[in-house]
Amino acid sequence: MNKTKEKNTIPKSSLPQQANGICIQGYEGSFHQVAARHFFGKNVEVIPCASFRQLIKLALDANSSKAAVMAIENSIAGSILPNYNLLQKANLKVVGEVYLSISQNLLVNKGVGLSDIKEVHSHPMAILQCLDFLESHPYKLIETEDTALSAKYVHQHKSKHIAAIASKLAAELFNLEILAPDIQTQKNNITRFLILQRTKEARPIIGANKASIYFQTNHSKGILAKVLTEVAKTGINLSKLQSMPIPGSHFKYGFYADMEFDQLKQFDSMMNKIELLTNNVKVFGIYKKGKLVKG
């Protein structure tokens, strides 16, 4: 099995300026677009972004976008730590989330069979997720910058010797056949996406039962345990706690936390208590807990 790096063979997409569009990382047919469809509806207009940094930049521009969808963690790969830093610096609020069950599929032009394929194109992570399937075939693996662009490449070249690993949406958009569905090795592959909106435009969410926050402590002995004890006393479920180095410090850490609750007053009470034990507290957003949907 050979593995090479494809360079400059897939053109960059232009970035449309749509005030009502939703920023996504990746291109049309990507899993970010799948998540956007689940949250905003099938007819949502998306603004493809080549990087998460570009996504944040456009999400902050009222003349360019309405909101953004940004991946924050994966059940296999873990947290996307740079995105936490981007979120901390940006004047954006989390107004929702989507848990997307990732389905990787082998896409081909119509009439192509497994024995016709010589090359499989996709993002390195998608290739890695499907290695058990790929290693059972003598395919040359071509790494690309995006799963959806790989599907578009297959469609444009009309070759029966090239396949792509991408979403079912990509197959639909580029008129490709799903030759082999769900070829990922780990079937329980879930990515969590945050829905972001500019802070001044975000409105309170009716029925909110989850919050994402950031805080630092003075790192005195047992201080984190005291914070967590106060959280537990209010009956809040700490569903995630992620430590991150504080930039410029000497191995000091801040903490990102996701908290689930039944009533908003629980969260307000907890915040009042931990503010006495923490520094630089920031609430990223108070929103409804997302449900698991299929990609």
C-alpha positions as CSV (number, residue, x, y, z in Angstrom):
1,M,0.0,0.0,0.0
2,N,1.6,3.3,-1.1
3,K,0.9,6.7,0.5
4,T,1.8,10.0,-1.1
5,K,1.0,13.6,-0.5
6,E,-1.0,15.4,-3.2
7,K,0.1,19.0,-3.8
8,N,-1.7,21.8,-5.5
9,T,-4.1,19.6,-7.5
10,I,-7.3,20.8,-6.0
11,P,-8.3,24.4,-6.5
12,K,-9.2,26.6,-3.6
13,S,-12.9,27.6,-3.4
14,S,-13.7,31.3,-3.5
15,L,-15.2,32.8,-0.3
16,P,-18.7,34.2,-1.0
17,Q,-19.7,37.2,1.1
18,Q,-23.1,36.4,2.4
19,A,-24.5,38.2,5.4
20,N,-27.0,35.4,6.0
21,G,-24.5,32.6,5.4
22,I,-23.0,30.3,8.1
23,C,-19.3,29.9,8.3
24,I,-17.9,26.4,8.2
25,Q,-14.4,25.0,8.2
26,G,-13.9,23.0,5.0
27,Y,-15.9,23.1,1.8
28,E,-19.4,22.2,0.5
29,G,-20.0,18.5,1.3
30,S,-17.8,18.6,4.5
31,F,-19.0,17.3,7.8
32,H,-19.2,20.9,9.0
33,Q,-21.9,21.5,6.4
34,V,-23.7,18.4,7.5
35,A,-23.7,19.7,11.1
36,A,-24.9,23.2,9.8
37,R,-27.8,21.5,8.0
38,H,-28.9,19.7,11.2
39,F,-28.9,22.9,13.2
40,F,-30.1,25.5,10.7
41,G,-32.0,23.4,8.2
42,K,-31.3,21.7,4.9
43,N,-31.3,24.9,2.8
44,V,-28.7,26.7,4.9
45,E,-26.2,28.8,3.0
46,V,-22.6,28.1,4.0
47,I,-19.4,30.1,3.7
48,P,-16.5,27.7,3.2
49,C,-13.3,28.6,5.2
50,A,-9.9,27.1,4.6
51,S,-9.0,27.2,8.3
52,F,-10.6,27.7,11.8
53,R,-8.8,31.0,12.1
54,Q,-10.4,32.3,9.0
55,L,-13.8,30.9,10.2
56,I,-13.5,33.0,13.4
57,K,-12.5,36.1,11.4
58,L,-15.5,35.8,9.1
59,A,-17.9,34.9,12.0
60,L,-17.0,38.2,13.7
61,D,-17.8,40.2,10.5
62,A,-21.5,41.2,10.4
63,N,-21.2,42.0,6.7
64,S,-19.9,38.5,5.9
65,S,-21.9,36.0,8.0
66,K,-24.7,35.3,10.3
67,A,-23.1,32.6,12.5
68,A,-20.5,29.8,12.4
69,V,-20.2,26.1,13.0
70,M,-16.9,25.0,14.5
71,A,-15.7,21.5,15.5
72,I,-14.4,21.4,19.1
73,E,-13.8,17.7,19.9
74,N,-14.0,14.1,18.6
75,S,-14.7,10.9,20.4
76,I,-11.6,9.3,19.0
77,A,-9.1,12.1,18.4
78,G,-10.1,14.1,21.5
79,S,-10.3,17.9,21.9
80,I,-9.2,20.3,19.2
81,L,-7.1,22.4,21.6
82,P,-6.3,25.4,19.3
83,N,-10.0,26.0,18.8
84,Y,-10.4,26.6,22.6
85,N,-7.8,29.4,22.3
86,L,-9.5,30.9,19.3
87,L,-12.8,30.8,21.1
88,Q,-11.3,32.5,24.2
89,K,-10.0,35.4,22.2
90,A,-13.1,35.9,20.0
91,N,-16.1,38.0,20.9
92,L,-18.5,35.1,20.1
93,K,-21.0,33.2,22.1
94,V,-21.9,29.5,22.0
95,V,-25.6,29.3,21.2
96,G,-25.9,25.6,20.5
97,E,-24.1,22.4,19.7
98,V,-24.4,19.3,17.4
99,Y,-23.1,15.8,18.1
100,L,-22.5,14.3,14.7
101,S,-22.0,10.6,14.1
102,I,-19.3,10.5,11.4
103,S,-19.8,8.2,8.5
104,Q,-16.9,7.8,6.1
105,N,-17.8,6.4,2.7
106,L,-16.0,5.3,-0.4
107,L,-17.3,7.5,-3.3
108,V,-16.9,6.9,-7.0
109,N,-18.3,7.9,-10.3
110,K,-21.2,5.8,-11.5
111,G,-20.4,2.4,-12.7
112,V,-17.1,2.1,-11.0
113,G,-16.3,-1.2,-9.1
114,L,-13.8,-1.9,-6.3
115,S,-11.5,-3.6,-8.7
116,D,-11.4,-0.5,-11.0
117,I,-10.0,1.7,-8.3
118,K,-6.2,2.5,-8.2
119,E,-6.2,5.7,-6.0
120,V,-8.2,6.8,-3.0
121,H,-8.1,10.5,-2.2
122,S,-9.0,12.1,1.2
123,H,-7.9,14.1,4.2
124,P,-5.2,12.4,6.2
125,M,-7.5,12.0,9.2
126,A,-10.2,10.3,7.1
127,I,-7.6,7.9,5.6
128,L,-6.4,7.1,9.1
129,Q,-9.9,6.4,10.3
130,C,-10.5,3.9,7.4
131,L,-7.1,2.1,7.4
132,D,-8.6,-1.4,8.1
133,F,-10.7,-1.2,5.0
134,L,-8.0,0.5,2.9
135,E,-5.3,-2.0,3.8
136,S,-7.4,-4.8,2.5
137,H,-7.1,-3.3,-1.0
138,P,-4.0,-2.5,-3.1
139,Y,-4.9,1.2,-3.4
140,K,-2.5,4.1,-3.6
141,L,-3.6,6.6,-0.9
142,I,-3.5,10.3,-1.8
143,E,-3.7,12.8,1.1
144,T,-5.6,16.0,0.4
145,E,-6.7,19.1,2.4
146,D,-10.4,18.2,2.6
147,T,-12.7,15.2,2.2
148,A,-15.3,17.2,0.3
149,L,-12.7,18.6,-2.1
150,S,-11.6,15.1,-2.8
151,A,-15.1,14.1,-3.7
152,K,-15.3,17.1,-6.0
153,Y,-12.0,16.1,-7.6
154,V,-13.4,12.6,-8.4
155,H,-16.5,14.2,-9.9
156,Q,-14.5,16.6,-12.1
157,H,-12.1,14.1,-13.5
158,K,-14.7,11.4,-14.3
159,S,-12.1,8.7,-13.8
160,K,-13.0,5.1,-13.0
161,H,-9.7,4.7,-11.3
162,I,-10.1,7.3,-8.6
163,A,-12.2,7.2,-5.4
164,A,-12.7,9.5,-2.5
165,I,-13.5,9.1,1.2
166,A,-16.1,11.6,2.2
167,S,-19.6,12.2,3.6
168,K,-22.9,11.1,2.1
169,L,-23.7,14.7,1.5
170,A,-20.6,15.0,-0.7
171,A,-21.9,12.1,-2.7
172,E,-25.2,13.8,-3.1
173,L,-23.7,17.2,-4.1
174,F,-21.2,15.8,-6.6
175,N,-23.4,13.1,-8.1
176,L,-21.2,10.2,-6.9
177,E,-22.1,6.7,-5.9
178,I,-21.4,5.3,-2.4
179,L,-19.5,2.1,-3.4
180,A,-18.8,1.2,0.2
181,P,-20.6,2.9,3.1
182,D,-19.4,3.3,6.7
183,I,-15.8,2.1,6.1
184,Q,-14.4,3.8,9.2
185,T,-12.8,1.3,11.6
186,Q,-14.3,2.8,14.7
187,K,-18.1,2.9,14.2
188,N,-18.6,5.0,17.3
189,N,-16.9,8.1,15.8
190,I,-18.6,11.3,17.0
191,T,-17.6,14.9,16.4
192,R,-19.0,17.7,18.6
193,F,-19.7,21.0,16.8
194,L,-20.3,24.4,18.5
195,I,-22.7,26.9,17.0
196,L,-21.3,30.4,17.4
197,Q,-22.8,33.8,17.1
198,R,-21.5,37.4,17.7
199,T,-22.0,38.3,21.3
200,K,-24.0,41.5,20.8
201,E,-26.5,39.5,18.6
202,A,-26.8,36.4,20.7
203,R,-30.1,36.2,22.7
204,P,-30.9,34.1,25.8
205,I,-31.8,30.5,24.8
206,I,-35.2,29.4,26.1
207,G,-34.9,26.0,27.8
208,A,-31.1,26.3,28.1
209,N,-29.6,23.4,30.1
210,K,-25.9,23.5,29.4
211,A,-23.1,26.1,29.7
212,S,-19.4,26.3,28.6
213,I,-17.0,28.4,30.7
214,Y,-13.3,29.1,31.2
215,F,-11.6,29.8,34.5
216,Q,-8.2,30.0,36.1
217,T,-7.2,29.3,39.7
218,N,-4.4,30.6,41.9
219,H,-2.9,27.1,42.0
220,S,-2.8,27.0,45.8
221,K,-3.0,23.5,47.3
222,G,-6.4,21.9,46.7
223,I,-8.0,24.9,45.0
224,L,-9.3,23.0,42.0
225,A,-10.9,20.4,44.3
226,K,-12.7,23.2,46.1
227,V,-14.0,24.6,42.9
228,L,-15.3,21.1,41.8
229,T,-16.9,20.6,45.2
230,E,-18.9,23.8,44.8
231,V,-20.0,22.7,41.3
232,A,-21.2,19.3,42.7
233,K,-23.1,21.0,45.6
234,T,-25.4,22.7,43.2
235,G,-26.3,19.5,41.5
236,I,-24.6,20.4,38.2
237,N,-23.1,17.7,36.0
238,L,-19.6,18.5,35.0
239,S,-19.6,16.8,31.6
240,K,-16.1,18.0,30.5
241,L,-13.1,19.5,32.1
242,Q,-10.2,20.4,29.9
243,S,-6.9,21.9,31.2
244,M,-4.9,24.3,29.0
245,P,-1.5,26.0,29.7
246,I,-1.9,29.8,30.3
247,P,0.1,31.5,27.6
248,G,3.2,33.2,29.0
249,S,3.0,31.5,32.4
250,H,5.4,29.1,34.0
251,F,3.4,25.9,33.7
252,K,0.2,27.3,35.1
253,Y,-3.1,26.2,33.7
254,G,-6.6,27.4,33.0
255,F,-9.7,25.1,32.7
256,Y,-12.5,24.8,30.1
257,A,-15.6,23.3,31.5
258,D,-18.9,22.1,30.1
259,M,-21.7,22.0,32.7
260,E,-25.2,20.5,32.4
261,F,-28.1,21.5,34.7
262,D,-31.9,21.3,35.0
263,Q,-32.6,24.9,35.8
264,L,-30.7,28.1,35.0
265,K,-30.7,29.2,38.6
266,Q,-28.4,26.3,39.5
267,F,-25.8,27.6,37.1
268,D,-26.2,31.2,38.4
269,S,-25.8,29.9,42.0
270,M,-22.7,27.9,41.0
271,M,-21.1,30.8,39.3
272,N,-21.6,33.1,42.3
273,K,-19.7,30.5,44.4
274,I,-16.8,29.7,42.2
275,E,-16.1,33.3,41.3
276,L,-14.7,33.6,44.8
277,L,-12.3,30.8,44.1
278,T,-11.3,31.5,40.5
279,N,-9.8,34.2,38.3
280,N,-10.6,35.3,34.7
281,V,-13.9,33.6,34.6
282,K,-15.5,33.7,31.1
283,V,-18.9,32.2,30.1
284,F,-18.6,31.1,26.5
285,G,-22.3,30.4,26.2
286,I,-25.5,29.1,27.9
287,Y,-27.5,26.9,25.5
288,K,-29.4,23.7,24.9
289,K,-27.5,20.4,25.1
290,G,-27.2,18.9,21.6
291,K,-28.6,15.5,20.5
292,L,-26.7,12.9,18.5
293,V,-27.5,12.9,14.8
294,K,-26.2,10.9,11.9
295,G,-23.8,12.3,9.4
